Amino acid sequence: MGSTYAEDDYDYLYKVVLIGDSGVGKSNLLTRFSKNEFSLDSKSTIGVEFATRSIKVDDKIVKGQIWDTAGQERYRAITSAYYRGTVGALIVYDITRKVTFENVERWLKELREHTDQNIVIMLVGNKSDLGHLRAVQTDEAKGFSEREDIFFMETSALEALNVEKAFTEVLSQIYRVMSRKALGIGNDPAFVPKGQTINIGSKDDVSAVKKAGCCSN
């Protein structure tokens, strides 16, 4: 596990969503990254849930607010509110279940319809510890990710393989995208310098920089 930081000790806060078919291990990936835990009997997620964790990128503390689809994916009921303010996403499939990989295309399409074109996306093939049951070849997934111009990684929430790496890579790439935008377009509304805040819906719906104490309402 990397360093941990106080809850309010961060420079940037980015909203990242986990999407993909039910049962591919999204919640286990999230608890592995946020708490370094794994539960074999994890129940389907109910309600909207997110966890946070901060990492260091360059000399900045970047906090990821990572949202889990909360079981809604079983009913195809993910709402546009879930995607609001999202700057990064992990689309997860199960390497032992081909249909979960075939559905990635649909998840990607939905994601792109609801988010900014600069969103950082990573395709994640989870359950890599079950290689003997593999139904999706690494090369096939890699080829798809290259065609779609998204990142790709295989993970095992069970064995804690590449989980840290996947989330850290996404958060680091978001930071770089935001930094480039800030340099190139001074008035880009997607980038807010420290000490300001933007309102993008409910108070939980944030991908912005925390507001400075002096100016908070």
Residue pairs with C-beta under 8 A, 6 or more apart in sequence:
1 36
1 164
2 55
2 56
2 164
2 168
3 55
3 56
4 53
4 54
5 54
5 61
5 63
7 52
8 210
9 54
9 61
10 54
10 61
10 62
10 63
10 210
11 60
11 61
11 62
11 194
11 209
12 60
12 61
12 62
12 63
12 175
12 178
12 209
13 63
13 65
13 206
13 207
13 208
13 209
13 210
14 62
14 63
14 64
14 65
14 87
14 88
14 171
14 174
14 175
14 178
14 207
15 65
15 67
15 85
15 86
15 87
15 88
15 205
15 206
15 207
16 64
16 65
16 66
16 67
16 86
16 87
16 88
16 89
16 90
16 167
16 170
16 171
16 174
17 66
17 67
17 69
17 82
17 83
17 86
17 88
17 89
17 90
17 111
18 26
18 29
18 30
18 66
18 67
18 68
18 69
18 89
18 90
18 92
19 26
19 69
19 73
19 78
19 89
19 90
19 91
19 92
19 107
19 110
19 111
20 26
20 69
20 73
20 90
20 91
20 92
20 93
20 100
20 103
20 104
20 107
20 124
21 73
21 93
21 94
21 97
21 99
21 100
21 103
22 44
22 71
22 73
22 74
23 44
23 94
23 97
23 100
24 92
24 93
24 94
24 97
24 100
24 126
24 127
25 92
25 94
25 126
25 127
25 157
26 45
26 68
26 69
26 90
26 92
27 42
27 45
27 49
27 68
28 38
28 39
28 42
28 126
28 157
28 158
29 90
29 92
29 124
29 126
29 155
29 157
29 163
29 166
30 51
30 66
30 68
31 37
31 38
31 39
31 42
31 51
31 157
32 38
32 157
32 160
32 163
33 51
33 53
33 66
33 163
33 164
33 167
34 51
34 52
34 53
34 66
35 51
36 160
38 157
38 158
38 160
44 71
44 74
45 68
45 69
45 70
45 71
46 70
46 71
47 70
48 67
48 68
48 70
48 82
49 67
49 68
49 70
50 65
50 66
50 67
50 68
50 204
51 66
51 68
52 63
52 64
52 65
52 66
53 63
53 64
53 66
53 167
54 61
54 62
54 63
54 64
55 61
55 62
55 64
55 167
55 168
55 171
55 172
56 62
57 171
57 172
57 175
58 175
60 175
62 171
62 172
62 174
62 175
64 88
64 167
64 170
64 171
65 206
65 207
66 167
67 82
67 86
69 78
69 82
72 78
72 79
72 82
78 110
80 114
81 201
81 205
83 111
83 114
83 115
84 114
84 200
84 201
84 205
85 200
85 201
85 205
85 206
85 207
85 208
86 114
86 115
86 119
86 207
87 115
87 116
87 118
87 119
87 120
87 174
87 177
87 178
87 190
87 207
88 119
88 120
88 121
88 122
88 170
88 171
88 173
88 174
89 111
89 115
89 119
89 120
89 121
89 122
89 170
90 121
90 122
90 124
90 166
90 167
90 170
91 104
91 107
91 108
91 111
91 121
91 122
91 123
91 124
91 150
92 124
92 126
93 100
93 101
93 103
93 104
93 123
93 124
93 125
93 126
93 136
93 141
94 100
94 101
94 125
94 126
94 127
95 101
95 125
95 126
95 127
95 128
95 130
95 131
95 134
95 135
95 136
95 154
96 127
96 130
96 133
96 134
96 135
96 136
97 135
97 136
98 135
98 136
101 125
101 135
101 136
101 140
101 141
104 123
104 144
105 144
108 121
108 148
108 150
111 119
111 121
112 119
116 190
118 177
118 181
118 190
120 151
120 170
120 173
120 174
120 177
121 148
121 150
121 151
122 150
122 151
122 152
122 153
122 166
122 169
122 170
123 141
123 144
123 145
123 148
123 150
123 151
123 152
123 153
124 152
124 153
124 154
124 155
124 166
125 136
125 138
125 141
125 152
125 153
125 154
125 155
126 154
126 155
126 156
126 157
127 156
127 157
127 158
128 154
128 155
128 156
128 159
128 161
128 162
129 156
129 158
129 159
129 161
138 154
141 152
141 154
142 152
144 152
145 151
145 152
146 152
151 169
151 170
151 173
153 162
153 165
153 166
153 169
154 161
154 162
155 161
155 162
155 163
155 166
156 162
156 163
157 163
178 190
178 191
181 188
181 190
181 191
182 188
182 191
182 193
185 191
189 198
192 198
192 208
192 209
193 209
194 209
194 210
194 212
195 209
195 211
195 212
195 215
196 209
196 211
196 212
196 215
197 206
197 208
197 209
197 210
197 211
198 208
200 206
200 207
200 208
